[in-house]
Amino acid sequence: MHSAGIVSVPVPLEGETWLLQEFDGRTAPFPTVDQVPYIQFGTEKSQFNGFAGCNLFFGEYRAADDGSLSLGPTGSTRRYCAEADWEHMFFLALERTVSYRIEGEELHLLNENDEVLVRFLRGK
C-alpha cells in the first residue's frame, strides 16, 4: 500500500478574509460585538479594509517578502459605538504593526519586539 505525502500550501496574506481572534488580551467572542471583526488585504492596489465591530475601516498597506508590514493610516466610518475605546485601541494596534507571520490558518500582526499585537484566523 502506497501512502501519499502531505503537501503544505502556504496561505497568502492577500485575497483572504481574516477573522479577529485575539487583540490586547481579549479573545473572541467579543462581548460588545454582534459580528466578528475582520480584515482583508487587496491583491492589486495594496489596500486593506475590514470591520472593527461597529465601524468599517480601510487604508493602505505595504508588505514585503521578509515579513515586514506597515498598515495605515487607518480611516473608518463614523458610526456611534458604545465601545468606541475598544475600536480605537484596535486601530492603534493595526498602526503599530511592523511585521506579520502566518502560522497554519492564523495571521499574527507583530510589533517591533516581535510580539503579537493582533491574531486572526483565516475565514472559511
All heavy atoms as an XYZ file, in Angstrom:
988
protein
N       0.848     -1.166      0.000
C       0.000      0.000      0.000
C       0.895      1.230      0.000
O       1.810      1.335      0.792
C      -0.917     -0.036      1.226
C      -1.851      1.132      1.287
S      -2.908      0.959      2.733
C      -4.469      0.999      1.939
N       0.580      2.180     -0.870
C       1.372      3.393     -1.004
C       0.619      4.559     -0.390
O      -0.542      4.771     -0.676
C       1.630      3.667     -2.491
C       2.362      4.939     -2.737
N       3.667      5.120     -2.341
C       1.994      6.088     -3.345
C       4.055      6.325     -2.694
N       3.054      6.936     -3.307
N       1.283      5.319      0.476
C       0.622      6.489      1.064
C       1.272      7.744      0.502
O       2.485      7.854      0.451
C       0.715      6.470      2.589
O       2.063      6.538      2.982
N       0.436      8.666      0.076
C       0.914      9.920     -0.498
C       1.370     10.852      0.616
O       0.798     10.875      1.701
C      -0.193     10.585     -1.314
N       2.401     11.630      0.333
C       2.876     12.625      1.291
C       1.917     13.799      1.364
O       1.212     14.112      0.412
N       1.882     14.437      2.481
C       1.029     15.601      2.667
C       1.836     16.830      2.285
O       2.948     17.030      2.773
C       0.533     15.707      4.115
C      -0.332     14.485      4.452
C      -0.231     16.999      4.336
C      -0.743     14.418      5.892
N       1.291     17.631      1.418
C       1.956     18.844      0.975
C       1.277     20.036      1.635
O       0.067     20.173      1.587
C       1.885     18.984     -0.569
C       2.513     20.283     -1.020
C       2.541     17.790     -1.234
N       2.064     20.871      2.267
C       1.537     22.067      2.913
C       1.618     23.238      1.940
O       2.673     23.521      1.405
C       2.343     22.378      4.173
O       1.891     23.568      4.753
N       0.495     23.874      1.694
C       0.442     25.022      0.803
C       0.329     26.271      1.661
O      -0.569     26.372      2.495
C      -0.763     24.915     -0.163
C      -0.858     26.136     -1.046
C      -0.675     23.640     -0.975
N       1.250     27.233      1.495
C       1.167     28.438      2.320
C      -0.095     29.246      2.042
O      -0.563     29.327      0.915
C       2.415     29.233      1.936
C       2.925     28.625      0.686
C       2.346     27.259      0.563
N      -0.644     29.829      3.088
C      -1.825     30.674      2.972
C      -1.347     32.088      2.653
O      -0.499     32.624      3.361
C      -2.634     30.664      4.289
C      -3.805     31.620      4.205
C      -3.111     29.264      4.609
N      -1.864     32.704      1.603
C      -1.429     34.069      1.276
C      -2.059     35.100      2.209
O      -3.135     34.878      2.756
C      -1.928     34.258     -0.156
C      -3.135     33.382     -0.244
C      -2.840     32.189      0.641
N      -1.385     36.210      2.371
C      -1.935     37.334      3.141
C      -3.101     37.943      2.380
O      -4.165     38.204      2.939
C      -0.838     38.380      3.364
C      -1.225     39.665      4.079
C      -1.590     39.366      5.529
C      -0.071     40.653      4.023
N      -2.911     38.149      1.086
C      -3.904     38.816      0.251
C      -5.001     37.850     -0.195
O      -4.781     36.659     -0.332
C      -3.241     39.411     -0.995
C      -2.219     40.486     -0.696
C      -0.816     39.942     -0.473
O      -0.609     38.715     -0.527
O       0.080     40.759     -0.208
N      -6.164     38.432     -0.448
C      -7.265     37.655     -1.004
C      -7.988     36.773     -0.008
O      -8.811     35.954     -0.385
N      -7.686     36.924      1.267
C      -8.330     36.133      2.317
C      -9.134     37.072      3.220
O      -8.843     38.263      3.304
C      -7.288     35.413      3.177
C      -6.414     34.436      2.437
C      -7.133     33.153      2.072
O      -8.186     32.846      2.676
O      -6.640     32.446      1.174
N     -10.114     36.511      3.904
C     -10.801     37.235      4.977
C     -10.260     36.678      6.278
O     -10.372     35.477      6.543
C     -12.324     37.042      4.892
O     -12.791     37.599      3.664
C     -13.032     37.724      6.052
N      -9.647     37.546      7.066
C      -9.044     37.150      8.339
C      -9.958     37.604      9.476
O     -10.203     38.792      9.646
C      -7.660     37.782      8.483
C      -6.699     37.325      7.433
C      -6.371     37.974      6.281
C      -5.956     36.110      7.435
N      -5.456     37.235      5.576
C      -5.184     36.089      6.257
C      -5.865     35.041      8.327
C      -4.322     35.039      5.955
C      -5.006     33.994      8.015
C      -4.247     33.997      6.848
N     -10.458     36.638     10.259
C     -11.391     36.899     11.352
C     -10.631     37.131     12.656
O      -9.771     36.331     13.032
C     -12.348     35.719     11.516
C     -13.131     35.319     10.262
C     -13.916     34.041     10.515
C     -14.033     36.447      9.819
N     -10.951     38.212     13.331
C     -10.264     38.565     14.573
C     -10.492     37.493     15.636
O     -11.617     37.110     15.921
C     -10.767     39.927     15.070
C     -10.117     40.469     16.333
C      -8.621     40.686     16.137
C     -10.794     41.763     16.756
N      -9.387     37.041     16.238
C      -9.444     36.042     17.303
C      -8.982     36.592     18.640
O      -9.505     36.228     19.685
C      -8.569     34.831     16.943
C      -9.040     34.105     15.721
C     -10.433     33.547     15.910
O     -10.649     32.701     16.775
N     -11.379     34.002     15.126
N      -7.981     37.468     18.603
C      -7.429     37.998     19.849
C      -6.737     39.326     19.581
O      -6.084     39.496     18.558
C      -6.415     37.015     20.428
C      -5.790     37.453     21.712
C      -4.813     36.427     22.268
O      -4.521     35.419     21.596
O      -4.345     36.647     23.384
N      -6.896     40.241     20.509
C      -6.203     41.513     20.441
C      -6.206     42.139     21.832
O      -7.193     42.053     22.556
C      -6.861     42.408     19.371
C      -7.308     43.748     19.842
C      -6.412     44.800     19.920
C      -8.605     43.954     20.219
C      -6.828     46.035     20.373
C      -9.030     45.180     20.663
C      -8.128     46.231     20.744
N      -5.073     42.654     22.227
C      -4.936     43.340     23.509
C      -5.429     42.483     24.678
O      -6.112     42.959     25.577
C      -5.673     44.682     23.468
C      -5.306     45.596     24.630
O      -4.153     45.523     25.100
O      -6.180     46.365     25.067
N      -5.111     41.193     24.638
C      -5.502     40.293     25.713
C      -6.945     39.854     25.700
O      -7.383     39.115     26.558
N      -7.720     40.316     24.730
C      -9.129     39.919     24.618
C      -9.248     38.856     23.538
O      -8.661     38.994     22.475
C      -9.991     41.120     24.238
C      -9.960     42.247     25.238
C     -10.721     43.449     24.672
N     -10.790     44.541     25.606
C     -10.015     45.609     25.560
N      -9.123     45.733     24.603
N     -10.135     46.563     26.445
N     -10.035     37.844     23.799
C     -10.233     36.790     22.811
C     -11.690     36.728     22.382
O     -12.587     37.139     23.112
C      -9.819     35.418     23.368
O     -10.547     35.162     24.558
C      -8.330     35.360     23.663
N     -11.914     36.196     21.167
C     -13.274     36.032     20.646
C     -13.981     34.965     21.470
O     -13.337     34.049     21.959
C     -13.218     35.645     19.181
N     -15.314     35.059     21.645
C     -16.202     36.097     21.125
C     -16.109     37.364     21.972
O     -15.935     37.298     23.184
C     -17.592     35.473     21.230
C     -17.486     34.514     22.361
C     -16.042     34.027     22.365
N     -16.210     38.465     21.299
C     -16.105     39.756     21.954
C     -17.491     40.173     22.434
O     -18.420     40.238     21.648
C     -15.506     40.785     21.004
C     -14.174     40.332     20.465
C     -14.069     39.782     19.205
C     -13.042     40.429     21.249
C     -12.848     39.344     18.732
C     -11.816     39.993     20.784
C     -11.706     39.446     19.520
N     -17.657     40.451     23.720
C     -18.995     40.666     24.287
C     -19.746     41.867     23.723
O     -20.964     41.895     23.778
C     -18.723     40.847     25.786
C     -17.298     41.246     25.879
C     -16.604     40.607     24.702
N     -19.054     42.849     23.197
C     -19.737     44.056     22.720
C     -19.935     44.065     21.212
O     -20.373     45.054     20.645
C     -18.938     45.302     23.116
O     -17.648     45.226     22.509
C     -18.794     45.404     24.616
N     -19.619     42.962     20.560
C     -19.632     42.927     19.095
C     -20.630     41.879     18.609
O     -20.582     40.733     19.036
C     -18.219     42.612     18.567
C     -18.209     42.497     17.067
C     -17.244     43.683     19.022
N     -21.549     42.300     17.719
C     -22.544     41.371     17.174
C     -21.980     40.535     16.028
O     -22.382     39.398     15.839
C     -23.777     42.127     16.678
C     -24.543     42.769     17.823
O     -24.485     42.251     18.952
O     -25.188     43.795     17.582
N     -21.084     41.108     15.254
C     -20.489     40.433     14.106
C     -18.980     40.357     14.332
O     -18.384     41.274     14.884
C     -20.778     41.225     12.826
C     -20.165     40.621     11.579
C     -20.383     41.503     10.356
O     -21.192     42.425     10.375
N     -19.655     41.228      9.305
N     -18.353     39.264     13.929
C     -16.923     39.095     14.146
C     -16.137     40.125     13.330
O     -16.320     40.230     12.116
C     -16.470     37.675     13.747
C     -14.968     37.525     13.881
C     -17.186     36.631     14.587
N     -15.276     40.900     13.975
C     -14.418     41.826     13.237
C     -13.494     41.058     12.300
O     -13.100     39.919     12.586
C     -13.623     42.522     14.342
C     -14.485     42.409     15.558
C     -15.134     41.070     15.423
N     -13.122     41.695     11.202
C     -12.262     41.032     10.215
C     -11.417     42.068      9.487
O     -11.654     43.270      9.567
C     -13.095     40.235      9.207
C     -13.990     41.095      8.339
C     -13.505     41.652      7.147
C     -15.296     41.365      8.705
C     -14.320     42.451      6.350
C     -16.110     42.160      7.920
C     -15.619     42.690      6.737
O     -16.419     43.488      5.961
N     -10.416     41.546      8.762
C      -9.592     42.379      7.889
C      -9.356     41.628      6.589
O      -9.302     40.395      6.585
C      -8.251     42.765      8.574
C      -7.529     43.857      7.795
C      -7.373     41.541      8.780
C      -6.348     44.471      8.536
N      -9.267     42.370      5.505
C      -8.981     41.814      4.179
C      -7.885     42.660      3.537
O      -7.878     43.880      3.669
C     -10.219     41.854      3.285
C     -11.373     41.049      3.822
C     -12.649     41.269      3.018
O     -12.969     42.386      2.637
N     -13.376     40.191      2.803
N      -6.969     41.988      2.839
C      -5.894     42.666      2.128
C      -6.116     42.493      0.638
O      -6.248     41.365      0.154
C      -4.538     42.078      2.520
C      -4.203     42.303      3.964
C      -4.585     41.389      4.930
C      -3.515     43.434      4.362
C      -4.286     41.596      6.265
C      -3.209     43.653      5.695
C      -3.597     42.728      6.653
N      -6.171     43.605     -0.090
C      -6.384     43.556     -1.532
C      -5.168     43.043     -2.266
O      -4.037     43.143     -1.782
N      -5.383     42.509     -3.438
C      -4.296     41.934     -4.214
C      -3.711     42.898     -5.232
O      -2.615     42.692     -5.704
C      -4.773     40.672     -4.961
O      -5.901     41.017     -5.767
C      -5.172     39.583     -3.989
N      -4.424     43.961     -5.572
C      -3.950     44.827     -6.642
C      -3.451     46.188     -6.173
O      -2.402     46.638     -6.593
C      -5.057     45.038     -7.674
C      -5.398     43.772     -8.428
C      -6.472     43.993     -9.454
O      -6.675     45.150     -9.869
O      -7.115     43.018     -9.828
N      -4.168     46.872     -5.342
C      -3.843     48.259     -5.021
C      -3.229     48.447     -3.644
O      -3.153     49.558     -3.154
C      -5.094     49.129     -5.143
C      -5.621     49.231     -6.545
C      -6.746     50.222     -6.601
C      -7.228     50.367     -8.032
N      -8.244     51.399     -8.152
N      -2.788     47.382     -3.011
C      -2.186     47.469     -1.680
C      -3.100     48.185     -0.686
O      -2.657     48.983      0.130
C      -0.821     48.154     -1.738
O       0.056     47.378     -2.498
N      -4.386     47.871     -0.753
C      -5.350     48.452      0.176
C      -5.929     47.356      1.062
O      -6.093     46.218      0.635
C      -6.467     49.160     -0.579
C      -5.966     50.351     -1.372
C      -7.071     51.065     -2.127
O      -8.156     50.538     -2.308
N      -6.779     52.285     -2.540
N      -6.200     47.736      2.307
C      -6.868     46.802      3.209
C      -8.181     47.430      3.653
O      -8.381     48.640      3.554
C      -5.984     46.453      4.416
C      -5.738     47.588      5.373
C      -6.579     47.799      6.451
C      -4.652     48.431      5.216
C      -6.348     48.840      7.348
C      -4.411     49.466      6.101
C      -5.269     49.671      7.173
N      -9.087     46.569      4.109
C     -10.361     47.039      4.647
C     -10.874     46.001      5.615
O     -10.348     44.893      5.680
C     -11.376     47.314      3.526
C     -11.744     46.047      2.798
O     -12.414     45.177      3.338
N     -11.296     45.914      1.560
N     -11.896     46.372      6.359
C     -12.458     45.417      7.290
C     -13.573     46.013      8.111
O     -14.072     47.109      7.830
N     -13.923     45.279      9.144
C     -14.986     45.654     10.069
C     -14.429     45.518     11.483
O     -13.861     44.473     11.832
C     -16.190     44.731      9.864
C     -17.298     44.953     10.846
C     -18.068     46.103     10.796
C     -17.588     44.001     11.801
C     -19.095     46.312     11.712
C     -18.618     44.191     12.707
C     -19.369     45.347     12.666
N     -14.550     46.563     12.281
C     -13.945     46.579     13.620
C     -14.941     46.302     14.738
O     -14.623     46.486     15.900
C     -13.258     47.920     13.857
N     -16.139     45.882     14.413
C     -17.135     45.606     15.446
C     -18.279     46.588     15.440
O     -19.379     46.271     15.853
N     -18.019     47.798     14.963
C     -19.045     48.825     14.847
C     -18.870     49.582     13.528
O     -19.820     49.820     12.818
C     -18.966     49.783     16.028
S     -20.178     51.116     15.987
N     -17.649     49.933     13.218
C     -17.348     50.706     12.016
C     -16.542     49.898     10.999
O     -15.770     49.006     11.366
C     -16.545     51.955     12.390
C     -17.411     53.005     13.028
O     -18.212     53.641     12.375
N     -17.263     53.170     14.349
N     -16.738     50.259      9.748
C     -15.895     49.744      8.682
C     -14.603     50.547      8.685
O     -14.602     51.728      9.045
C     -16.594     49.893      7.329
C     -17.907     49.130      7.178
C     -18.583     49.516      5.861
C     -17.672     47.631      7.229
N     -13.489     49.916      8.307
C     -12.221     50.632      8.256
C     -11.490     50.301      6.966
O     -11.804     49.333      6.280
C     -11.362     50.346      9.489
C     -10.917     48.913      9.618
C      -9.717     48.478      9.077
C     -11.694     48.006     10.315
C      -9.309     47.167      9.217
C     -11.298     46.681     10.456
C     -10.092     46.263      9.905
N     -10.486     51.112      6.641
C      -9.770     50.960      5.381
C      -8.436     51.694      5.466
O      -8.223     52.527      6.360
C     -10.602     51.521      4.218
C     -11.122     52.904      4.516
C     -10.381     54.031      4.216
C     -12.359     53.064      5.138
C     -10.859     55.300      4.522
C     -12.844     54.333      5.447
C     -12.087     55.460      5.133
N      -7.549     51.383      4.552
C      -6.256     52.056      4.493
C      -5.371     51.390      3.469
O      -5.790     50.491      2.744
N      -4.132     51.822      3.417
C      -3.141     51.242      2.515
C      -2.133     50.443      3.328
O      -1.889     50.743      4.490
C      -2.430     52.338      1.728
C      -3.361     53.039      0.760
C      -2.634     54.049     -0.118
O      -1.397     54.189      0.012
O      -3.312     54.701     -0.918
N      -1.564     49.423      2.691
C      -0.551     48.618      3.369
C       0.617     48.355      2.430
O       0.499     48.458      1.211
C      -1.148     47.296      3.876
C      -1.396     46.273      2.799
C      -0.442     45.302      2.510
C      -2.573     46.266      2.064
C      -0.666     44.358      1.515
C      -2.804     45.337      1.085
C      -1.847     44.379      0.813
O      -2.074     43.458     -0.171
N       1.741     48.025      3.044
C       2.918     47.581      2.310
C       3.429     46.321      2.982
O       3.707     46.330      4.185
C       4.005     48.645      2.309
C       3.762     49.718      1.273
C       4.926     50.643      1.232
N       4.804     51.495      2.432
C       5.365     52.657      2.567
N       6.131     53.133      1.632
N       5.192     53.367      3.654
N       3.533     45.268      2.208
C       4.060     44.007      2.712
C       5.256     43.610      1.854
O       5.274     43.859      0.656
C       2.990     42.914      2.654
N       6.257     42.994      2.487
C       7.453     42.561      1.775
C       7.698     41.078      2.031
O       7.160     40.497      2.983
C       8.655     43.387      2.215
N       8.514     40.480      1.175
C       8.814     39.057      1.298
C       9.498     38.704      2.615
O       9.447     37.557      3.049
C       9.692     38.596      0.129
C       8.935     38.612     -1.199
O       7.684     38.561     -1.179
O       9.599     38.677     -2.252
N      10.150     39.668      3.258
C      10.821     39.401      4.527
C       9.856     39.405      5.717
O      10.261     39.238      6.857
C      11.955     40.398      4.766
C      11.466     41.830      4.979
O      10.244     42.094      4.887
O      12.326     42.703      5.231
N       8.551     39.626      5.457
C       7.543     39.621      6.520
C       7.241     40.984      7.095
O       6.403     41.102      7.980
N       7.929     42.021      6.596
C       7.604     43.357      7.110
C       6.235     43.787      6.587
O       5.821     43.388      5.496
C       8.684     44.371      6.733
O       8.772     44.512      5.339
N       5.544     44.564      7.391
C       4.193     45.002      7.047
C       3.927     46.343      7.703
O       4.180     46.508      8.898
C       3.162     43.978      7.538
C       1.682     44.309      7.331
C       1.321     44.311      5.855
C       0.806     43.321      8.089
N       3.450     47.295      6.922
C       3.007     48.561      7.506
C       1.569     48.795      7.071
O       1.205     48.565      5.921
C       3.913     49.716      7.090
O       3.844     49.940      5.701
N       0.757     49.229      8.022
C      -0.665     49.474      7.809
C      -0.977     50.914      8.171
O      -0.565     51.387      9.226
C      -1.516     48.570      8.696
C      -1.338     47.072      8.556
C      -2.066     46.355      9.673
C      -1.847     46.605      7.222
N      -1.721     51.571      7.313
C      -2.231     52.869      7.727
C      -1.625     54.034      6.994
O      -0.791     53.853      6.126
N      -2.112     55.176      7.359
C      -3.060     55.386      8.455
C      -4.424     54.763      8.161
O      -4.783     54.566      7.006
C      -3.150     56.899      8.576
C      -2.780     57.417      7.235
C      -1.822     56.421      6.645
N      -5.155     54.452      9.216
C      -6.449     53.796      9.092
C      -7.563     54.832      9.114
O      -7.615     55.667     10.012
C      -6.647     52.802     10.261
O      -5.575     51.862     10.244
C      -7.963     52.073     10.136
N      -8.445     54.763      8.127
C      -9.655     55.573      8.106
C     -10.826     54.681      8.470
O     -10.736     53.461      8.407
N     -11.932     55.288      8.871
C     -13.106     54.475      9.210
C     -14.373     55.286      9.048
O     -14.336     56.513      8.978
C     -13.014     53.959     10.654
O     -13.199     55.004     11.573
N     -15.482     54.566      9.012
C     -16.771     55.234      9.071
C     -16.908     55.807     10.473
O     -16.117     55.487     11.362
C     -17.921     54.254      8.748
O     -17.843     53.135      9.639
C     -17.839     53.749      7.306
N     -17.903     56.620     10.703
C     -18.010     57.324     11.987
C     -19.329     57.033     12.703
O     -19.943     57.908     13.278
C     -17.865     58.821     11.758
C     -16.571     59.175     11.083
C     -15.956     60.362     11.755
N     -14.715     60.748     11.102
C     -13.537     60.514     11.602
N     -13.409     59.877     12.731
N     -12.456     60.933     10.977
N     -19.741     55.806     12.676
C     -20.950     55.394     13.366
C     -20.724     55.457     14.879
O     -19.650     55.099     15.371
C     -21.268     53.968     12.932
C     -22.536     53.423     13.468
C     -22.807     52.058     12.854
N     -23.703     51.357     13.725
C     -23.848     50.066     13.768
N     -23.156     49.300     12.957
N     -24.689     49.508     14.591
N     -21.732     55.888     15.623
C     -21.618     55.933     17.082
C     -21.534     54.506     17.628
O     -22.316     53.632     17.257
C     -22.812     56.651     17.728
C     -22.785     56.506     19.233
C     -21.896     57.274     19.991
C     -23.583     55.571     19.873
C     -21.831     57.125     21.363
C     -23.522     55.416     21.248
C     -22.643     56.185     21.987
O     -22.566     56.023     23.339
N     -20.575     54.300     18.519
C     -20.388     52.979     19.115
C     -20.273     53.133     20.625
O     -19.525     53.993     21.109
C     -19.108     52.340     18.608
S     -18.936     52.320     16.827
N     -20.962     52.302     21.348
C     -20.871     52.327     22.802
C     -19.456     51.980     23.264
O     -18.991     52.454     24.283
C     -21.875     51.357     23.412
N     -18.767     51.157     22.493
C     -17.416     50.723     22.841
C     -16.382     51.372     21.926
O     -15.515     50.717     21.372
C     -17.324     49.194     22.758
C     -18.178     48.470     23.768
C     -17.723     48.737     25.196
O     -16.509     48.860     25.433
O     -18.594     48.822     26.077
N     -16.453     52.682     21.755
C     -15.535     53.397     20.863
C     -14.083     53.225     21.292
O     -13.182     53.182     20.446
C     -15.908     54.877     20.803
N     -13.809     53.121     22.594
C     -12.434     52.928     23.060
C     -11.855     51.622     22.533
O     -10.685     51.543     22.205
C     -12.381     52.938     24.594
C     -12.624     54.322     25.163
O     -12.536     55.314     24.408
O     -12.897     54.405     26.372
N     -12.688     50.585     22.496
C     -12.251     49.278     22.009
C     -11.760     49.394     20.566
O     -10.679     48.922     20.232
C     -13.424     48.294     22.104
C     -13.052     46.883     21.823
C     -12.644     45.965     22.744
C     -13.035     46.232     20.564
N     -12.379     44.778     22.109
C     -12.621     44.916     20.772
C     -13.335     46.625     19.266
C     -12.487     43.989     19.743
C     -13.201     45.709     18.242
C     -12.783     44.404     18.485
N     -12.557     50.034     19.705
C     -12.161     50.192     18.306
C     -10.909     51.058     18.188
O     -10.020     50.745     17.394
C     -13.288     50.812     17.475
C     -14.340     49.827     17.082
C     -15.234     50.329     15.961
O     -15.238     51.534     15.661
O     -15.923     49.486     15.372
N     -10.833     52.105     18.963
C      -9.661     52.974     18.913
C      -8.393     52.180     19.236
O      -7.372     52.317     18.555
C      -9.840     54.143     19.882
C      -8.672     55.065     19.931
N      -8.351     55.923     18.898
C      -7.728     55.239     20.882
C      -7.257     56.586     19.214
N      -6.867     56.201     20.418
N      -8.438     51.345     20.258
C      -7.287     50.515     20.626
C      -6.956     49.513     19.523
O      -5.788     49.245     19.242
C      -7.549     49.788     21.951
C      -7.715     50.725     23.136
S      -6.286     51.797     23.419
C      -5.084     50.605     23.934
N      -7.971     48.965     18.871
C      -7.768     48.036     17.760
C      -7.052     48.751     16.610
O      -6.080     48.243     16.051
C      -9.119     47.462     17.308
C      -9.036     46.574     16.111
C      -8.380     45.361     16.173
C      -9.637     46.949     14.920
C      -8.317     44.527     15.050
C      -9.576     46.132     13.810
C      -8.916     44.914     13.880
N      -7.520     49.955     16.257
C      -6.886     50.713     15.176
C      -5.440     51.058     15.524
O      -4.562     51.007     14.659
C      -7.678     51.986     14.862
C      -9.039     51.736     14.279
C     -10.082     52.600     14.555
C      -9.292     50.649     13.471
C     -11.351     52.383     14.019
C     -10.555     50.410     12.932
C     -11.583     51.285     13.204
N      -5.167     51.404     16.776
C      -3.793     51.692     17.190
C      -2.907     50.458     17.055
O      -1.751     50.560     16.640
C      -3.751     52.212     18.627
C      -4.246     53.629     18.846
C      -4.232     53.974     20.336
C      -3.411     54.629     18.060
N      -3.441     49.291     17.391
C      -2.678     48.049     17.236
C      -2.345     47.808     15.766
O      -1.225     47.414     15.430
C      -3.453     46.869     17.817
N      -3.306     48.060     14.874
C      -3.033     47.897     13.446
C      -1.919     48.834     13.004
O      -1.003     48.432     12.273
C      -4.296     48.167     12.616
C      -5.460     47.200     12.774
C      -6.620     47.626     11.872
C      -5.046     45.766     12.471
N      -1.968     50.073     13.454
C      -0.974     51.053     13.033
C       0.397     50.809     13.657
O       1.407     51.246     13.113
C      -1.479     52.467     13.322
C      -2.645     52.832     12.425
C      -3.204     54.226     12.651
O      -2.579     55.027     13.383
O      -4.276     54.514     12.090
N       0.472     50.074     14.774
C       1.754     49.733     15.405
C       2.396     48.497     14.789
O       3.515     48.129     15.145
C       1.557     49.510     16.906
C       1.274     50.801     17.648
C       1.079     50.629     19.152
N       1.784     49.526     19.751
C       1.252     48.692     20.645
N      -0.006     48.828     21.018
N       1.970     47.724     21.164
N       1.706     47.856     13.872
C       2.213     46.648     13.230
C       3.429     46.963     12.362
O       3.407     47.895     11.573
C       1.109     46.005     12.362
O       0.016     45.623     13.210
C       1.618     44.795     11.614
N       4.488     46.153     12.520
C       5.682     46.316     11.685
C       6.011     45.051     10.895
O       6.827     45.087      9.981
C       6.918     46.756     12.509
C       6.681     48.107     13.169
C       7.311     45.713     13.524
N       5.385     43.934     11.268
C       5.615     42.692     10.522
C       4.442     41.745     10.757
O       3.578     41.995     11.594
C       6.937     42.030     10.946
O       6.893     41.648     12.300
N       4.447     40.670      9.994
C       3.396     39.663     10.149
C       3.993     38.281     10.004
O       5.080     38.081      9.469
C       2.271     39.881      9.134
C       2.614     39.481      7.717
C       2.216     38.244      7.207
C       3.336     40.332      6.881
C       2.530     37.871      5.906
C       3.646     39.971      5.591
C       3.244     38.740      5.112
O       3.556     38.366      3.825
N       3.227     37.311     10.484
C       3.623     35.911     10.388
C       2.343     35.107     10.187
O       1.330     35.371     10.844
C       4.336     35.511     11.682
C       4.822     34.104     11.736
C       5.666     33.827     12.975
N       4.925     34.105     14.202
C       5.370     34.866     15.189
N       6.530     35.469     15.112
N       4.638     35.047     16.278
N       2.379     34.168      9.284
C       1.247     33.259      9.086
C       1.678     31.888      9.572
O       2.684     31.347      9.116
C       0.806     33.218      7.610
C       0.308     34.590      7.183
C      -0.262     32.147      7.401
C      -0.076     34.712      5.724
N       0.939     31.372     10.542
C       1.199     30.049     11.106
C      -0.041     29.203     10.903
O      -1.053     29.425     11.566
C       1.537     30.150     12.590
C       2.825     30.894     12.875
C       3.139     30.986     14.366
O       2.344     30.493     15.190
O       4.195     31.562     14.684
N       0.037     28.275      9.985
C      -1.128     27.460      9.662
C      -2.233     28.339      9.111
O      -2.065     28.988      8.089
N      -3.350     28.403      9.819
C      -4.503     29.201      9.408
C      -4.576     30.544     10.133
O      -5.566     31.235     10.032
C      -5.798     28.405      9.673
C      -5.877     27.083      8.930
C      -6.134     27.279      7.446
O      -7.115     27.945      7.089
O      -5.334     26.763      6.649
N      -3.533     30.871     10.901
C      -3.546     32.095     11.691
C      -2.621     33.161     11.117
O      -1.525     32.857     10.646
C      -3.120     31.818     13.135
C      -4.132     31.023     13.911
C      -3.783     30.937     15.376
O      -2.658     31.297     15.791
O      -4.660     30.500     16.140
N      -3.075     34.395     11.208
C      -2.287     35.561     10.849
C      -1.972     36.315     12.135
O      -2.879     36.663     12.896
C      -3.081     36.472      9.896
C      -2.526     37.872      9.653
C      -1.166     37.818      8.974
C      -3.511     38.695      8.830
N      -0.694     36.538     12.385
C      -0.259     37.293     13.555
C       0.337     38.609     13.082
O       1.242     38.618     12.241
C       0.806     36.531     14.343
C       0.332     35.229     14.882
N       1.172     34.324     15.495
C      -0.894     34.652     14.900
C       0.485     33.267     15.879
N      -0.771     33.445     15.519
N      -0.164     39.715     13.608
C       0.416     41.026     13.358
C       1.327     41.335     14.538
O       0.907     41.223     15.698
C      -0.677     42.084     13.217
C      -1.711     41.835     12.114
C      -2.672     43.013     12.023
C      -1.046     41.577     10.772
N       2.563     41.723     14.250
C       3.599     41.831     15.270
C       4.110     43.255     15.423
O       4.146     44.018     14.450
C       4.772     40.919     14.902
C       4.409     39.472     14.565
C       5.569     38.759     13.914
C       3.940     38.739     15.803
N       4.556     43.593     16.632
C       5.155     44.906     16.875
C       6.668     44.825     16.662
O       7.202     43.776     16.260
C       4.789     45.431     18.269
C       5.390     44.622     19.389
O       6.281     43.790     19.211
N       4.895     44.850     20.599
N       7.372     45.913     16.975
C       8.817     45.983     16.741
C       9.606     44.996     17.591
O      10.746     44.673     17.292
C       9.341     47.406     16.965
C       9.252     47.901     18.397
C       7.884     48.434     18.801
O       6.991     48.560     17.931
O       7.680     48.712     19.993
N       9.025     44.469     18.666
C       9.678     43.477     19.520
C       9.276     42.054     19.153
O       9.517     41.126     19.924
C       9.349     43.745     20.994
C       9.876     45.085     21.452
O      10.980     45.474     21.087
N       9.083     45.802     22.228
N       8.626     41.889     17.999
C       8.171     40.589     17.511
C       7.101     39.974     18.421
O       6.955     38.768     18.501
C       9.359     39.635     17.339
C       9.105     38.594     16.260
O       8.391     38.897     15.288
O       9.599     37.454     16.404
N       6.353     40.821     19.132
C       5.256     40.378     19.986
C       3.952     40.477     19.208
O       3.758     41.420     18.436
C       5.166     41.258     21.232
C       6.408     41.221     22.095
C       6.447     42.325     23.132
O       5.878     43.413     22.904
O       7.076     42.107     24.174
N       3.060     39.529     19.429
C       1.778     39.509     18.727
C       0.882     40.619     19.262
O       0.579     40.668     20.458
C       1.081     38.140     18.868
C      -0.292     38.166     18.200
C       1.942     37.032     18.282
N       0.474     41.512     18.359
C      -0.481     42.571     18.697
C      -1.908     42.101     18.455
O      -2.810     42.366     19.243
C      -0.231     43.811     17.827
C       1.064     44.563     18.035
C       1.285     45.554     16.911
C       1.018     45.266     19.380
N      -2.101     41.435     17.304
C      -3.431     41.005     16.885
C      -3.307     39.620     16.259
O      -2.348     39.354     15.527
C      -4.046     41.982     15.842
C      -5.481     41.608     15.539
C      -3.945     43.416     16.311
N      -4.260     38.750     16.553
C      -4.281     37.409     15.984
C      -5.599     37.215     15.244
O      -6.673     37.462     15.794
C      -4.118     36.359     17.073
C      -4.002     34.935     16.556
C      -3.652     33.965     17.677
N      -4.612     33.978     18.756
C      -5.715     33.201     18.804
N      -6.004     32.378     17.822
N      -6.528     33.271     19.837
N      -5.500     36.767     13.982
C      -6.659     36.497     13.141
C      -6.654     35.029     12.730
O      -5.601     34.381     12.700
C      -6.606     37.329     11.853
C      -6.719     38.809     12.051
C      -5.589     39.602     12.173
C      -7.959     39.430     12.084
C      -5.687     40.975     12.330
C      -8.075     40.802     12.236
C      -6.932     41.574     12.359
N      -7.816     34.533     12.350
C      -7.973     33.189     11.805
C      -8.539     33.314     10.396
O      -9.459     34.109     10.168
C      -8.934     32.362     12.679
C      -9.189     30.924     12.266
C      -7.908     30.095     12.365
C     -10.272     30.314     13.144
N      -7.981     32.537      9.458
C      -8.473     32.588      8.085
C      -9.933     32.165      8.047
O     -10.307     31.138      8.612
C      -7.639     31.688      7.175
C      -8.050     31.781      5.713
C      -7.051     31.087      4.818
N      -7.096     29.666      4.988
C      -7.758     28.827      4.196
N      -8.422     29.294      3.155
N      -7.750     27.537      4.410
N     -10.758     32.988      7.410
C     -12.182     32.676      7.288
C     -12.410     31.507      6.347
O     -11.631     31.271      5.439
N     -13.459     30.791      6.588
C     -13.794     29.626      5.752
C     -14.860     29.978      4.753
O     -15.704     30.758      4.960
C     -14.275     28.465      6.622
C     -13.270     28.050      7.654
C     -12.099     27.350      7.054
C     -11.142     26.881      8.138
N      -9.848     26.622      7.733
